[in-house]
Amino acid sequence: MARTTTPDHPFSQPVAHATTTGMSGGGFYNANSAAQWTAIETILPLIEEAIATLPVDGTGPIGVADYGCSEGRNSIAVMKHALPALLARTERPIQTFHSDLPTNDFSELFRSLRQDGGSVFGSDRIYSAAIGGSMYDQLCPPQTLHLATTFNAIGFLSRRPVDKLPGYILPNGPSVARANGYVSEENRRAFAEQAKQDIARYLAVRAKELVPGGKLLVEVFGSKGPARTCDGLYDLLNDAVLDFVETGDISRDAYDCYYQPVYMRELKELTDPVTDETYGAAGLFSLDRAMEYEIAVPFVDRFKKDGDLDRYTSDYVNFFRAFTEAVLRAALPESPSREDLINRIFARAEDRLKADPSLYPFRYAAVAILLTRNG
Ligand SMILES: C[S@@+](CC[C@H](N)C(=O)[O-])C[C@H]1O[C@@H](n2cnc3c(N)ncnc32)[C@H](O)[C@@H]1O
C-alpha cells in the first residue's frame, strides 16, 4: 500500500513519557503490521489462559484494555479472539479500551469499532472506547480493569536516556555480521537500565488499574539468543541515513543526536522488574508465564517462496517505515524539503536492499510474560 499520511504532520514532537508520536498513520501501520500480528498470534494461548482464570464475580463492567493499540487492526483482532470466551464466563457487560499516545492516528480504530452500528466484537454486551495517553501513566480509574495487554509496544522507551548516540541509530547496536557502527558500553547500560525502569513503571501504574487477581499480559519484540529483532532492519536504515550524511543532506550533528528510542529486551530484562526490589515494583504481580520465541516473518517467508525481490524490498521497508518514520522526522530539522528527504531515505533503503538482500537478513524474536495482580 502507498503511504498516505498527511504532509503537515501536526504532531511532530512526543508528549510526556513518550519518545515517539506514534506509527505512520492513514492506514499505513495497519497495512504493514502482519509480522506484529504473527507475534501476537503465537501467544494467543496465553490470552486464553488469562481469560479462563480472570476473576469475574461482582457487578458492573469487566474492563479489558490494550496499551499501544496503534491504528487498531491487531488490537481488535486479538480481542475478537479473546472476548467470546469471556462472554461465556460472565453475564456482566464488557468494556474494551484501546489506548495509545494522544498523537497516535486513531481514525482507523474509530472507523472499525462500530462500523455497522453494532460492536465489531459482535455482542451488544461489549462497549468500546479509546484512550489517548502514555502507557507509562495511569489511564484508568483504580481497580476497574480485569485484563490489560500490550503487544509490540513497550520496546518504545518512556524517555531518551542519552542525548546522543553517535555511532549507530539503535541502542542495541548493529548486527555482528554487518558491524556498521558502534554503541559504547556506557550507553548500552543506560538504555538497559531505562528499559527496566520502564517495565517497573508500567507494572506500577497497571497495578493501580487492575482488580486483585486481574491479569497483565506483556509481549514485545526483543531477542532470543542470536535472533534479535533489530538486526538487518536497523542496519539498513542506518546505512540509508548515513548515505545522506555523506551527501550533506543530513548534518553529522543531526545524525549523532538521532536514534530510535527503542530497546530490544532479553526475557530476563522483562522479568527482572517483576521481582527485583531495586525497581520499585516487586511484589505487585506474580509471574504466571514467561516466554521467548521467534516467529516466521511473513514477508521473509513469501520471498523465500516466490523470489519476488521488488515485493520483498517494498514489504520489508514499509514494515519498518511504519514504526521508525515519526522518530526520524522529529530528528530532522523542519524545512520545506524534509518530507522529500524522508521519502528519499526510505527509497534509498529499498535500493540498498535490492542491491544485496543478503546484507540485511531479518528475524523477529519476542518475549512475553503473563502476570497476576497480587492482593
Ligand atoms: C509497533 S506499534 C504496536 C501496535 C500494536 N500493538 C501491534 O502489535 O500491532 C507500537 C505502538 O506503541 C505506541 N507507543 C509507543 N510509546 C508509547 C507510550 N509511551 N504510551 C503508549 N503507547 C506508546 C506507538 O504509538 C505505537 O502505536
The ligand as an SDF file (V2000), in Angstrom:
LIG
                    3D

 27 29  0  0  0  0  0  0  0  0999 V2000
    4.6880   -1.2360   16.8130 C   0  0  0  0  0  0  0  0  0  0  0  0
    3.2240   -0.4920   17.3790 S   0  0  0  0  0  0  0  0  0  0  0  0
    2.3160   -1.8490   18.0090 C   0  0  0  0  0  0  0  0  0  0  0  0
    0.8550   -1.7570   17.6770 C   0  0  0  0  0  0  0  0  0  0  0  0
    0.0380   -2.9790   18.0330 C   0  0  0  0  0  0  0  0  0  0  0  0
    0.0200   -3.2050   19.4460 N   0  0  0  0  0  0  0  0  0  0  0  0
    0.5620   -4.1830   17.3080 C   0  0  0  0  0  0  0  0  0  0  0  0
    1.0930   -5.0990   17.9610 O   0  0  0  0  0  0  0  0  0  0  0  0
    0.4650   -4.2330   16.0830 O   0  0  0  0  0  0  0  0  0  0  0  0
    3.7630    0.3120   18.8580 C   0  0  0  0  0  0  0  0  0  0  0  0
    2.7270    1.2640   19.4350 C   0  0  0  0  0  0  0  0  0  0  0  0
    3.1790    1.7020   20.7190 O   0  0  0  0  0  0  0  0  0  0  0  0
    2.8010    3.0440   20.8510 C   0  0  0  0  0  0  0  0  0  0  0  0
    3.5830    3.6690   21.9070 N   0  0  0  0  0  0  0  0  0  0  0  0
    4.8850    3.9930   21.9070 C   0  0  0  0  0  0  0  0  0  0  0  0
    5.2060    4.6010   23.0670 N   0  0  0  0  0  0  0  0  0  0  0  0
    4.0620    4.6370   23.8040 C   0  0  0  0  0  0  0  0  0  0  0  0
    3.7410    5.1500   25.0920 C   0  0  0  0  0  0  0  0  0  0  0  0
    4.6520    5.7420   25.8600 N   0  0  0  0  0  0  0  0  0  0  0  0
    2.4550    5.0260   25.5110 N   0  0  0  0  0  0  0  0  0  0  0  0
    1.5150    4.4380   24.7380 C   0  0  0  0  0  0  0  0  0  0  0  0
    1.7720    3.9370   23.5220 N   0  0  0  0  0  0  0  0  0  0  0  0
    3.0300    4.0450   23.0590 C   0  0  0  0  0  0  0  0  0  0  0  0
    3.0370    3.6370   19.4880 C   0  0  0  0  0  0  0  0  0  0  0  0
    2.3360    4.8570   19.3160 O   0  0  0  0  0  0  0  0  0  0  0  0
    2.5400    2.5170   18.5950 C   0  0  0  0  0  0  0  0  0  0  0  0
    1.2170    2.6960   18.2460 O   0  0  0  0  0  0  0  0  0  0  0  0
  1  2  1  0
  2  3  1  0
  2 10  1  0
  3  4  1  0
  4  5  1  0
  5  6  1  0
  5  7  1  0
  7  8  2  0
  7  9  1  0
 10 11  1  0
 11 12  1  0
 11 26  1  0
 12 13  1  0
 13 14  1  0
 13 24  1  0
 14 15  1  0
 14 23  1  0
 15 16  2  0
 16 17  1  0
 17 18  1  0
 17 23  2  0
 18 19  1  0
 18 20  2  0
 20 21  1  0
 21 22  2  0
 22 23  1  0
 24 25  1  0
 24 26  1  0
 26 27  1  0
M  CHG  2   2   1   9  -1
M  END
$$$$
